[in-house]
Amino acid sequence: MPRRTKLSTPIGDLYLIAHSTVLLAAGFTGFSNLIKRMDPADAKLDFKDVKTIPKISELIDDYFAGDLSAINSIEVRQPGTSFYQAIWKQMRKIPAGSTWTYAELAKRAGNPEAVRAAGTACGANLIAPIVPCHRIIKTGGALGNYGYGIKSKEWLLRHEGALN
């Protein structure tokens, strides 16, 4: 049965939608924002509101409590082109405490010329911060954009030790 819940975090409520042990959506702006961006087949499911989603909620709580690798084992699924899938797969390889540039991300996803497209894929990421688009920065070190606000991106990067 598909489930959804809201977790309290140091940077606000994190909304989660999962089917079984697969996380379909996560973000800080509410269920309606997530559902409208989900795969249409998943968005039509009847979600049960629950206090926690076993395993997923616990791993995310562990991440915010300081176990930065806890979120790495969460299984995810989101709709997107093969290039977007490659981008998101590469993002999950960035260790906590590290950052990559948009150019490096595009290169690692197999298309070094697609720097802007890599940025667009970051913006389309439906499973933040588990698919860690916050770890992508501009060439030269500027933080760049983040769909949930620059203060949230800064907090996440400080929490992971990537910023002082």
C-alpha positions in Angstrom: 0.0 0.0 0.0 1.4 3.4 -0.9 2.0 5.6 2.1 2.9 9.2 2.8 4.2 11.0 5.9 5.7 14.2 7.1 8.9 14.2 9.1 10.1 17.1 11.2 13.7 18.1 10.3 16.0 21.0 11.4 15.2 22.8 8.1 11.4 22.2 8.1 9.0 19.4 7.4 10.1 16.8 4.9 7.2 15.2 3.0 7.7 11.6 1.9 5.7 9.4 -0.5 6.6 5.7 -0.8 5.3 2.5 -2.2 6.5 -0.5 -0.1 10.2 0.2 0.6 10.7 2.4 -2.5 10.7 6.2 -2.0 8.8 7.9 -4.9 9.0 11.5 -3.7 10.5 13.6 -1.0 10.7 17.3 -0.5 10.1 20.3 1.7 7.1 22.0 0.0 4.2 19.7 0.7 2.4 16.7 -0.8 0.6 18.5 -3.6 3.8 19.8 -5.1 5.3 16.3 -5.0 2.3 14.5 -6.4 1.9 16.7 -9.4 5.6 15.9 -10.4 5.3 12.2 -9.8 4.9 9.5 -12.5 1.1 9.8 -13.4 0.5 6.1 -12.6 2.0 6.6 -9.1 0.2 9.9 -8.6 -3.1 8.2 -9.1 -2.5 5.7 -6.2 -4.5 6.1 -3.0 -1.9 7.1 -0.4 -2.4 6.2 3.2 -1.3 8.8 5.7 0.9 7.3 8.3 3.1 8.5 11.2 6.2 6.9 9.7 7.2 4.8 6.7 9.2 1.8 8.1 12.9 1.9 7.3 12.7 5.0 5.2 11.7 7.4 8.0 14.2 5.8 10.3 17.1 6.2 7.8 16.2 9.9 7.2 16.0 10.6 10.9 19.4 8.9 11.3 20.8 11.2 8.5 19.6 14.3 10.3 20.9 13.0 13.6 24.4 12.8 12.1 24.7 9.4 10.3 25.3 11.0 6.9 25.5 7.7 5.0 22.1 6.5 6.3 20.2 7.7 3.3 22.4 5.9 0.9 20.5 2.6 1.2 17.1 4.1 0.5 15.7 2.7 -2.7 14.2 5.4 -5.0 12.2 5.6 -8.2 11.3 8.7 -10.1 10.2 9.5 -13.7 12.7 11.0 -16.1 14.6 10.6 -19.3 17.6 8.3 -19.5 19.9 11.3 -19.2 18.0 12.5 -16.1 18.3 8.9 -14.6 22.0 8.9 -15.3 22.3 12.3 -13.6 20.4 11.2 -10.5 22.4 7.9 -10.3 25.6 9.9 -10.4 24.4 12.3 -7.7 23.8 9.4 -5.3 27.6 8.6 -5.7 28.7 11.9 -4.3 29.9 11.2 -0.8 28.4 13.4 2.0 30.8 16.2 2.7 31.7 16.5 -0.9 30.4 18.6 -3.8 30.6 18.3 -7.6 30.1 21.0 -10.1 27.4 20.9 -12.7 30.1 20.3 -15.3 31.6 17.4 -13.4 28.1 15.9 -13.0 27.4 16.2 -16.7 30.7 14.5 -17.5 30.2 11.7 -15.0 26.7 11.1 -16.5 28.3 10.6 -19.9 27.7 13.9 -21.6 30.3 16.6 -20.7 28.6 19.1 -23.0 25.3 18.9 -21.2 26.1 21.2 -18.3 22.8 23.1 -18.5 20.8 19.9 -18.9 22.5 18.6 -15.8 21.3 21.7 -14.0 17.8 21.1 -15.3 17.9 17.5 -14.1 18.9 18.7 -10.7 15.9 21.0 -10.6 13.6 18.2 -11.7 14.8 15.9 -8.9 11.8 14.6 -7.0 13.6 12.9 -4.1 15.5 15.6 -2.2 17.7 15.4 -0.2 18.0 11.6 -0.6 19.0 12.1 -4.2 21.4 14.8 -3.1 21.1 17.6 -5.7 22.2 20.0 -2.9 25.7 18.6 -3.4 26.0 20.2 -6.9 27.6 23.6 -7.1 28.7 26.0 -9.8 32.2 26.0 -11.3 34.1 28.5 -9.2 32.5 27.4 -5.9 29.2 29.4 -5.9 26.4 27.3 -4.4 24.0 27.8 -7.3 20.3 27.2 -7.0 18.3 24.8 -4.9 14.6 24.2 -5.3 14.0 24.4 -1.5 16.0 27.7 -1.0 19.6 28.5 -0.7 19.4 28.5 3.2 18.3 24.9 3.1 21.1 24.0 0.7 23.7 25.8 2.9 22.3 24.0 6.0 22.5 20.6 4.3 26.1 21.2 3.1 27.2 22.4 6.6 25.5 19.4 8.2 27.5 17.2 5.9 30.8 19.1 6.5 31.1 20.5 2.9 30.9 24.1 4.3 32.4 25.6 7.4 
